[in-house]
Amino acid sequence: MAQLTIPASLLPADGRFGSGPSRVRAAQVQALSQSPLLGTSHRAAPVKSLVGTIRAGLAELFSLPAGYEVLLGVGGASAFWDAAAAGLVEHRSQNLSFGSFGGKFAAACRAPWLATPDIRTADPGSRIDPEPVEGVDVYAWPQNETSTGVMAPVRRVVADPGALTVIDATSAAGGLPVQAAEFDVYYFSPQKNFGADGGLWVAAVSPAAIERIERIAAGDRYIPSFLSLKQALDNSRKNQTLNTPAIATLVLLQEQIAWMLEHGGLPWAAQRTTASSALLYEWADRHASVAPFVQDPANRSSVVVTLELLRGLQEDTITRILTENGIVNTGSYRKLGRNQLRIGTFASVSPEDVASLIACLDYVFERV
């Protein structure tokens, strides 16, 4: 029996607010159940056609200029960090670390064949800007730090000719606005705004990034096949991946891309996430028992909202009650260790469900 029963009239239609693997829409599940592609070869024409449709859809969604290409690889963003260290960073990177995920890419760039990265850190809940440094050929940071709910602008770093701007967009892509002219690589796993589970990485890359990938691959640096961005480039041009991908992830991804484009593309999706997150921030700003974790409103994420619990409220108690009532995955990032809620407001989450969540939180706060 639930410790506290929230009235059914207050509950959201869908209680999934996760910031890890996120809400998958019913239409995506239906598309998956009706797909004839599960259990078929990723090198056969039907799956290659699906990959081609995904690549074209993402190029349209992000308004990619001529010469930019969409690459796909197996392994998720974690694999891409190692692949970038192996085949994208030429000599030295500058990594902005203001949360767990920026820090993980920085760690990958400590590879023994590279110069020590210029790692610039900021306390959780804040961020730091890149700065041009002689000898740095990759400037890298997350557009959205999933662990803390900090959002950072994507602006090309004006530095040495040939330096690349590389953006981790795992929790940002499809939910935050971006201009392709401001980046050389915009990479992500599709399990956030695209609701497509994990196991895959996708990257929109500029002509300069393609030239860098091909030049490093042509040199004498050892690059394992699984981490080869050159092989990812060559296979993506054939509308396939080097290794066998999860076909289900591809189907879910394509259904979400089509849904976004049908409703107005990236501007529509970004407006939707902004509306959802604004409800939570405005509520927290006027509430005595909760406050936004990110102090500067300009840095507050539109897709991952982190809220500090005050006045004796405990995260484990609140999240347990919510879970017992079908509202799940609202706990804080495990490694951050804060007494807070972390609420995903990705594109699949409706503002109406966020309003219902707020009503449920008010109900619980008054009774614990």
C-alpha positions as CSV (number, residue, x, y, z in Angstrom):
1,M,0.0,0.0,0.0
2,A,1.2,3.5,-0.9
3,Q,2.6,5.5,2.1
4,L,0.5,8.4,0.7
5,T,-2.1,8.2,-2.1
6,I,-2.2,11.1,-4.5
7,P,-5.7,11.7,-5.8
8,A,-6.1,10.3,-9.3
9,S,-7.4,13.7,-10.5
10,L,-4.0,15.2,-9.8
11,L,-1.9,12.6,-11.5
12,P,-0.3,13.2,-14.9
13,A,-1.4,11.2,-17.9
14,D,2.1,9.8,-18.1
15,G,4.3,9.7,-15.0
16,R,7.7,9.2,-16.6
17,F,10.0,12.2,-16.0
18,G,13.4,10.5,-16.3
19,S,16.6,12.3,-17.3
20,G,18.4,9.1,-18.2
21,P,16.5,7.0,-20.7
22,S,13.5,9.1,-21.2
23,R,9.8,8.8,-22.0
24,V,9.0,6.8,-25.2
25,R,5.8,7.9,-26.8
26,A,3.0,5.4,-27.5
27,A,3.2,6.2,-31.2
28,Q,6.9,5.1,-31.1
29,V,6.0,1.9,-29.5
30,Q,3.3,1.3,-32.0
31,A,5.7,2.0,-34.9
32,L,8.1,-0.5,-33.3
33,S,5.4,-3.2,-33.0
34,Q,4.4,-2.8,-36.6
35,S,7.9,-2.6,-38.0
36,P,9.0,-5.5,-40.3
37,L,12.6,-4.7,-39.8
38,L,13.3,-6.3,-36.4
39,G,15.5,-9.3,-36.8
40,T,16.7,-8.3,-40.3
41,S,20.2,-7.5,-41.5
42,H,21.5,-4.0,-41.0
43,R,23.3,-4.3,-44.4
44,A,20.1,-5.2,-46.3
45,A,18.3,-2.6,-48.3
46,P,15.3,-2.0,-46.0
47,V,17.4,-1.1,-42.9
48,K,19.8,0.9,-45.0
49,S,16.8,2.9,-46.3
50,L,15.7,3.5,-42.7
51,V,19.2,4.8,-41.8
52,G,19.2,7.0,-44.9
53,T,15.8,8.4,-43.8
54,I,17.2,9.1,-40.3
55,R,20.2,10.9,-41.7
56,A,18.1,13.0,-44.0
57,G,15.6,13.8,-41.2
58,L,18.3,14.9,-38.8
59,A,19.9,17.1,-41.5
60,E,16.5,18.8,-42.0
61,L,15.9,19.0,-38.2
62,F,19.2,20.7,-37.5
63,S,19.2,22.7,-40.8
64,L,22.6,21.4,-41.7
65,P,24.5,23.5,-44.3
66,A,25.9,21.9,-47.5
67,G,28.9,19.7,-46.7
68,Y,27.8,18.7,-43.2
69,E,27.1,15.0,-42.8
70,V,25.3,12.8,-40.3
71,L,27.4,9.9,-38.9
72,L,26.1,6.9,-36.8
73,G,28.1,4.5,-34.7
74,V,27.4,1.8,-32.1
75,G,28.2,2.3,-28.4
76,G,26.6,5.5,-27.3
77,A,28.2,8.8,-26.3
78,S,30.7,6.9,-24.0
79,A,32.1,5.2,-27.1
80,F,32.2,8.5,-29.0
81,W,34.3,10.1,-26.3
82,D,37.0,7.4,-26.9
83,A,36.5,7.6,-30.6
84,A,37.0,11.4,-30.6
85,A,40.2,11.0,-28.5
86,A,41.4,8.5,-31.0
87,G,40.4,10.1,-34.3
88,L,39.3,13.7,-33.8
89,V,41.7,15.4,-31.4
90,E,44.9,16.0,-33.2
91,H,47.2,17.3,-30.5
92,R,45.4,18.8,-27.6
93,S,41.8,19.6,-26.4
94,Q,40.2,22.1,-24.2
95,N,37.4,20.5,-22.2
96,L,34.9,22.4,-20.1
97,S,33.9,20.3,-17.1
98,F,30.9,21.6,-15.1
99,G,29.3,18.2,-14.4
100,S,29.8,14.5,-14.8
101,F,29.5,14.2,-18.6
102,G,31.9,17.0,-19.5
103,G,34.3,15.5,-17.1
104,K,34.1,12.1,-18.7
105,F,35.1,13.4,-22.1
106,A,37.9,15.3,-20.5
107,A,39.1,12.0,-19.0
108,A,39.1,10.4,-22.4
109,C,41.2,13.2,-23.8
110,R,44.0,12.2,-21.3
111,A,45.1,9.6,-23.9
112,P,48.8,9.0,-23.9
113,W,49.2,10.0,-27.6
114,L,47.7,13.5,-26.9
115,A,49.1,16.4,-25.0
116,T,47.5,17.0,-21.5
117,P,44.1,18.5,-22.1
118,D,43.3,22.0,-20.9
119,I,40.5,21.2,-18.5
120,R,38.5,24.1,-17.2
121,T,36.1,23.4,-14.4
122,A,33.2,25.1,-12.6
123,D,31.2,24.0,-9.6
124,P,28.1,22.0,-10.1
125,G,25.2,24.3,-10.8
126,S,27.3,26.8,-12.7
127,R,29.4,26.8,-15.9
128,I,32.5,28.2,-17.5
129,D,33.2,29.6,-21.0
130,P,35.9,28.4,-23.4
131,E,38.9,30.5,-24.1
132,P,41.2,30.4,-27.1
133,V,44.6,28.8,-26.2
134,E,47.5,28.3,-28.6
135,G,48.0,24.7,-29.5
136,V,44.4,23.6,-28.7
137,D,42.7,22.0,-31.8
138,V,39.5,20.8,-30.2
139,Y,37.2,22.9,-27.9
140,A,34.7,20.6,-26.2
141,W,31.8,21.0,-23.8
142,P,28.2,19.8,-23.2
143,Q,25.4,22.0,-24.4
144,N,23.4,20.6,-21.6
145,E,24.9,19.0,-18.5
146,T,22.5,16.2,-17.7
147,S,23.8,15.6,-14.2
148,T,23.3,19.2,-12.9
149,G,20.7,20.8,-15.2
150,V,23.1,23.5,-16.5
151,M,22.6,24.7,-20.1
152,A,25.5,26.3,-22.0
153,P,25.5,28.3,-25.3
154,V,26.9,26.8,-28.5
155,R,29.2,29.4,-30.0
156,R,32.1,28.6,-32.2
157,V,35.5,29.4,-30.5
158,V,37.5,31.9,-32.6
159,A,40.9,30.3,-32.2
160,D,43.8,29.0,-34.3
161,P,42.7,28.2,-37.9
162,G,41.5,24.7,-38.1
163,A,40.5,24.3,-34.4
164,L,37.2,22.4,-34.1
165,T,34.2,23.2,-31.8
166,V,32.8,19.8,-30.5
167,I,29.6,19.8,-28.6
168,D,28.1,17.0,-26.4
169,A,24.4,17.2,-27.2
170,T,23.2,14.0,-25.7
171,S,20.5,15.6,-23.5
172,A,20.2,18.7,-25.7
173,A,19.7,17.5,-29.3
174,G,16.1,17.7,-30.4
175,G,15.2,19.8,-27.4
176,L,17.4,22.9,-27.4
177,P,18.0,25.4,-30.3
178,V,21.3,25.2,-32.1
179,Q,22.9,26.8,-35.2
180,A,25.0,24.4,-37.2
181,A,27.4,27.2,-38.2
182,E,28.5,27.3,-34.5
183,F,29.8,23.8,-34.3
184,D,32.0,21.3,-36.1
185,V,30.7,18.2,-34.3
186,Y,27.3,17.9,-32.5
187,Y,27.1,14.4,-31.1
188,F,24.5,12.6,-29.0
189,S,22.9,9.4,-28.0
190,P,19.2,9.3,-28.9
191,Q,17.7,8.2,-25.6
192,K,16.7,11.7,-24.4
193,N,14.6,14.0,-26.5
194,F,14.5,11.4,-29.2
195,G,13.1,8.7,-26.8
196,A,15.0,6.0,-28.7
197,D,16.9,4.0,-26.0
198,G,20.7,3.8,-26.0
199,G,23.5,1.9,-27.7
200,L,23.9,4.3,-30.6
201,W,25.8,7.5,-31.2
202,V,24.9,10.1,-33.8
203,A,27.0,13.1,-34.9
204,A,26.5,16.0,-37.2
205,V,29.9,16.9,-38.6
206,S,31.2,19.8,-40.6
207,P,33.5,19.6,-43.6
208,A,36.4,20.7,-41.4
209,A,35.7,17.8,-39.0
210,I,35.5,15.4,-41.9
211,E,38.9,16.6,-43.2
212,R,40.4,16.1,-39.7
213,I,38.9,12.6,-39.3
214,E,40.3,11.5,-42.7
215,R,43.7,13.1,-42.1
216,I,44.2,11.5,-38.7
217,A,43.1,8.1,-40.0
218,A,45.6,8.4,-42.9
219,G,48.4,8.9,-40.4
220,D,50.3,6.3,-38.3
221,R,48.1,6.6,-35.2
222,Y,46.7,3.3,-34.1
223,I,42.9,3.5,-34.0
224,P,40.8,0.4,-33.1
225,S,38.2,-0.4,-35.7
226,F,35.3,0.0,-33.2
227,L,36.5,3.5,-32.4
228,S,37.4,4.6,-35.9
229,L,35.5,7.7,-37.0
230,K,36.8,7.1,-40.5
231,Q,35.0,3.8,-40.6
232,A,31.9,5.4,-39.1
233,L,32.1,8.0,-41.9
234,D,32.6,5.5,-44.7
235,N,29.8,3.2,-43.4
236,S,27.4,6.1,-42.7
237,R,27.8,7.2,-46.4
238,K,26.5,3.7,-47.2
239,N,23.6,4.2,-44.7
240,Q,24.8,1.6,-42.3
241,T,27.0,1.2,-39.2
242,L,30.3,-0.7,-38.8
243,N,28.8,-3.1,-36.2
244,T,25.3,-4.4,-35.9
245,P,23.0,-1.7,-34.4
246,A,19.9,-2.2,-32.4
247,I,17.2,-2.0,-35.1
248,A,14.6,-1.1,-32.5
249,T,16.6,2.1,-31.6
250,L,16.6,3.1,-35.2
251,V,12.9,2.6,-35.6
252,L,12.2,4.6,-32.4
253,L,14.5,7.4,-33.5
254,Q,13.0,7.7,-37.0
255,E,9.5,7.9,-35.6
256,Q,10.5,10.7,-33.2
257,I,12.3,12.7,-35.9
258,A,9.2,12.4,-38.1
259,W,7.0,13.6,-35.2
260,M,9.2,16.6,-34.6
261,L,9.3,17.6,-38.2
262,E,5.6,17.2,-38.6
263,H,4.9,19.6,-35.7
264,G,7.4,22.3,-36.8
265,G,10.9,20.9,-36.3
266,L,13.5,22.1,-33.8
267,P,11.9,25.5,-33.1
268,W,8.6,23.7,-32.1
269,A,10.4,21.1,-29.9
270,A,12.5,23.8,-28.2
271,Q,9.4,25.9,-27.5
272,R,7.8,22.8,-26.0
273,T,10.7,22.0,-23.6
274,T,11.0,25.7,-22.6
275,A,7.3,25.8,-21.8
276,S,7.5,22.7,-19.6
277,S,10.7,23.7,-17.7
278,A,9.4,27.3,-17.2
279,L,6.4,25.9,-15.3
280,L,8.8,24.2,-12.8
281,Y,11.2,27.1,-12.5
282,E,8.4,29.6,-11.9
283,W,6.8,27.3,-9.3
284,A,10.1,26.8,-7.5
285,D,10.9,30.5,-7.5
286,R,7.8,31.2,-5.5
287,H,7.7,28.1,-3.3
288,A,9.1,28.0,0.2
289,S,10.1,24.4,0.2
290,V,12.0,24.1,-3.1
291,A,14.4,26.2,-5.1
292,P,16.2,26.0,-8.5
293,F,19.6,24.4,-8.1
294,V,21.0,26.5,-10.9
295,Q,21.2,30.0,-9.6
296,D,21.6,32.0,-12.8
297,P,18.4,31.8,-14.8
298,A,20.4,32.1,-18.1
299,N,22.1,28.8,-17.2
300,R,19.0,26.8,-16.3
301,S,18.3,23.9,-18.6
302,S,15.1,23.7,-20.6
303,V,15.3,19.9,-20.7
304,V,16.7,18.8,-17.3
305,V,15.3,20.7,-14.3
306,T,17.1,20.3,-11.0
307,L,15.4,21.5,-7.8
308,E,16.8,21.7,-4.3
309,L,14.5,20.5,-1.5
310,L,14.3,22.7,1.6
311,R,12.7,22.9,5.0
312,G,13.4,19.3,6.0
313,L,12.0,17.7,2.8
314,Q,14.1,14.6,1.9
315,E,14.6,13.4,-1.6
316,D,14.3,9.7,-0.8
317,T,10.9,10.2,0.9
318,I,9.5,12.4,-1.9
319,T,10.7,10.1,-4.7
320,R,9.4,7.0,-2.9
321,I,5.9,8.5,-2.6
322,L,5.9,9.7,-6.2
323,T,7.1,6.2,-7.4
324,E,4.3,4.5,-5.4
325,N,1.9,6.7,-7.2
326,G,3.3,6.0,-10.7
327,I,5.5,9.1,-11.0
328,V,8.9,7.8,-11.7
329,N,12.6,8.7,-12.1
330,T,12.5,12.1,-10.4
331,G,15.5,11.5,-8.1
332,S,18.8,13.4,-8.2
333,Y,21.9,12.4,-10.2
334,R,23.4,9.6,-8.1
335,K,27.0,11.0,-8.2
336,L,26.0,14.5,-7.4
337,G,24.8,13.6,-3.9
338,R,22.4,16.5,-3.5
339,N,19.0,16.6,-1.8
340,Q,17.1,17.5,-4.9
341,L,14.7,16.4,-7.6
342,R,15.8,16.1,-11.2
343,I,13.0,16.2,-13.7
344,G,13.3,15.5,-17.4
345,T,11.3,17.9,-19.5
346,F,12.3,16.5,-22.9
347,A,10.3,16.9,-26.0
348,S,8.0,13.9,-25.4
349,V,7.0,15.4,-22.0
350,S,3.9,17.5,-22.4
351,P,3.5,20.8,-20.4
352,E,0.2,19.5,-19.2
353,D,1.9,16.6,-17.5
354,V,4.4,18.9,-15.9
355,A,1.5,21.0,-14.5
356,S,0.0,17.9,-13.1
357,L,3.4,16.9,-11.6
358,I,3.5,20.3,-9.8
359,A,0.1,19.7,-8.4
360,C,1.2,16.3,-7.1
361,L,4.3,17.8,-5.5
362,D,2.2,20.5,-3.8
363,Y,0.0,17.7,-2.5
364,V,2.9,15.6,-1.2
365,F,4.8,18.6,0.3
366,E,1.8,19.6,2.4
367,R,1.5,16.0,3.9
368,V,5.1,14.9,4.7
